[in-house]
Amino acid sequence: MYLHLGEKTVIRTENIIGIFDLDNTTISKNTRNFLTRAEKSGEVINVSFELPKSFIVCVENEKNKVYISQIAANTLYKRINK
């Protein structure tokens, strides 16, 4: 199954490790450090230039990818569970 993250980006649901709300999770220093390291290592992919609401952590071809999406985490979770 596939999940549409916005714009023209679609990922396989079996590659998803987690879907996280940016507002709630970036309060934690550990999450901010994780996102900073991922960005520095080139693992972050911005799906849209709109205000980001969630990030999705995936493993693709044995490499981590972090997608930043303008779609709310709850909405993405609901799309998976349809």
N, C-alpha and C positions, 0 to 999 in steps of 0.2 A: 504494500500500500504506500501511497505517496501523500505528502503534506505540502500544501501551497503556503509559502511564507510571506508572499507579497511580491508585487512587481512580476517578474518572470522567473522566480526562484521556486523550485520544487525539490524536496528531498525525500529519501526513502525513510519511512517510519522506523524500520528496523535498525537504522543507524543512529537514532536519537538516544542520547544518554539522559537528557533532561531539558525541560522547558521552564524558564525562569522569568518572573516579573522583574523588570529593571528597578522600579521604584522600591519594592520591598527587599530585594536581595543586595542592592548596592550599599545598603546601610552597613553591611559587614565589611570589615577591612580585608578579610580573606577573599571575599568575592571581588572586591576592587583590585586586589593584587593579582588574582587569577585573570581577570579581564585585561589588566595592564600587560601581563606576561604574554597572553595570547595575542594581543595586538602587536607587541614588539617582535614576536616570532612569525608574524604574517598569517596567523590562523583565523583572524577576524574578517568576516565578510558582511558588509553593510548591504542589506537587501533594498533599502530605500533611503532617500534623503529626508524623509519626514521625521517627526519626533519619534524616537525609538521607545517602544513599550516593553519589549521582551528580548531575551536572547536564548538561543537554542544551541546546546552543546551536542555535537555529533562526532562519530568516528567514521571516516571515509578513507578507504584504502590504507588502513592502519595509521592514519594521521588524524589528529584532532582538528575540528573546524568549529568555530563559534559564529553563528549567524545572528546578526542584529536585525530585528524586525519591527515594523510599525504596528503590527497586529498584536493585540493583548494576549498574554499567556493563556488566559481562560478560553479565549476564542480558539486558539490553536489546539488546546487540549480537547475541546468539544469536537473539533474537526476530526481528530484522531479517533474518537470514540463513537463516531456515527456508524 
